[in-house]
Amino acid sequence: MTSTTTAPRTVTTSLSPTARQVWKRTRGLLVATVILLVGALAIAVLRSGEQHGALDPRSADRQGTRAVAELLAQRGVDTTVVTTTAEATRSTAPDTTLLVARPDLLNGRQLDALRAATVPSDGRTVLLAPGAASVSALAPTVETVATDSPRTVAPQCSAPYARRAGEVDLGGLRYRTTDRDAGIDSCYPVDGAASLLRVPVGDGDTVITGSSDFLHNATLDEQGNASLALQILGSREHLVWYLPSPTDPAAEASGDESMADLLPPGWLWGALQLFLAAVFAALWRARRLGPLVPERLPVSVPAAETTEGRARLYRLADARDSAAAALRAATRDRVAPLLGLPAAEAHTPETLVPAIARHSGDLSSTHSLLFGPVPPDDAALVRLADELDDLERRITPSPATAPTDKDRTS
């Protein structure tokens, strides 16, 4: 009596994550992203509140300039706030000081209009921390040299107003003039370049400062800030305080700006930091999916149930191609040994088909049956399975001719 031992069956389990597993793995990252965005929004709102009214003579905020406006009013200088280029150009006069709070916010058309109005006015024009573009438009003989953080700077010039003020909070942008006129005041130098220039223009002049910190409410009472502010802004009876506004009709794009010019400074570094943060987050949360892991089944599953379950999966996925390929491959594996062919040649049409044709007598139909196209519908797939079974039955030896256990042992 012979006994047979059944080898333990294994099953390959897919490690592809389910939707529930993906949610569990990513929910922490999503929560952290939401918290980060909410925090950034809150900081932006808070900081925007702090900067509300910056350089506005009507604002009592730390960055506002209401204190200097009130000091000027006590000395008989009236302050008028304007927000459009048209109002600023109309207000220029010999007895007026025009202060431009943020020259770099003006486009080329606005700068040209201001230049055309201020040159013949014989008044004073004060530019607060203008950059290279606005300096070249409003004061062509001045060039921007470098930029630095504002600091306490000594005057180091002979201008009376600077000597009376003494040390002030200037620095910031620094300038140099290409004009050798003896009437130019170059004061408060930092590393050899002035952070305050006064350039005569006709009977008037243009004053350029590298920083606006000396005008802020929070710092006006420090150093000689108040003295310098009152002397620069109080030399005329009227002070026009120009705060550029995006609602100004003249502020519409002139057509020369590119998309990159319209983006705020530092956007490139901000985008790069966000990209690196996304890459690091992806690396942190990444999971490497390795090869399929074979596992021993805890119980023995009947072959019929396994076949039926796999067939249902194929049907749900409408995978007739995979089902047909599996049926044909299994038939070839079982038929090849019956024909005396090695397992390596079971899937080689040039070897298998002629060997089967010697039993069936039909070479073309055998090739189409074992290596043919994908069945177009489920009925064709069922016919293919029946034809494969029929082929296998015709090749399989009948029980009468099959060798018995006694023949094998004799």
Protein Blocks (a to p, Z undefined) as FASTA:
>chain_A
ZZdddddddddddfbdcfklmmmmmmmmmmmmmmmmmmmmmmmmmmmmmmgophiakbcb
fklcklmmmmmmmnopacdddfbfklmmmmgcfkbccddfblmlpcfklmmmmmmmmmmn
opacddehiafklmmmmmmmbccfbdcddddddfkiabfklmmnmpadeehiddddfbfc
fkbccehieehiafbdcddehjbccdddfbfklmpmklmmgcjllmmmmmmmmmpfbdcd
ddddfklmklpcehlacfklmpcehklmmmmmmmmmmmmmmmmmpccdddddddddfbdc
dfklmmmmmmmmmmmnopaklmmmmmmmmmmmmmmmmnopafklmmgmklmmmmmmmmno
paklmmmmmmmccdfbfklmmmmmmmmmmmmmmmpccfklpccfklmmZZ
